[in-house]
Amino acid sequence: MDSTNLFADYRRWQTFQRQDQLQREHAAALRKLADSGAMASRVTEAYRSMADKGAKESACYRTLFERKRDNGESLACEGWLFVRRVLAEGGTTRVRATLLESFTLEDGFIEPGEKTASKVTLEIFDEILVKRSMTMGCRIDRHDQTQDIRFVTFLDSVRGDLATFMKP
């Protein structure tokens, strides 16, 4: 086997390993969010804090989400979210943000600047968790593109060096 094919196979293996890791991390974060009993109002306050810190310090937050495929399956993706503002209107809470993707199975690892950032609108809402004996929980889905669902954004994973890449 020549070295070119060997390295291509190795990079493909790394991509699948990362995909598996993100799948497990996303599932664990969703379980933790459900177990915490966090409601939409509490999550909204966290996003308001992210918007405030973003405006003051250009803070971007690591986010994991699922992207539904045409075949009905969904895979975890990773990105960095710059929260611009939180709008609460008539019982609906929406988050205006910019998403810079950093990993998808199709693209593999994406360095900042390789792919253009996209403006996103997320919707925060309460849901009934039937698998968890009818408890209430919170869910964040992309409002402007229905394929991206179940966003989990980490307050403890912040970068301040991505501002130049956050212009869609």
PyMOL commands that set and color helices and strands:
alter all, ss='L'
color gray80, all
select helices_A, chain A and resi 3-36+40-57+130-132+163-165
alter helices_A, ss='H'
color red, helices_A
select strands_A, chain A and resi 60-68+74-89+92-104+108-109+118-129+135-142+148-159
alter strands_A, ss='S'
color yellow, strands_A
deselect
rebuild
show_as cartoon
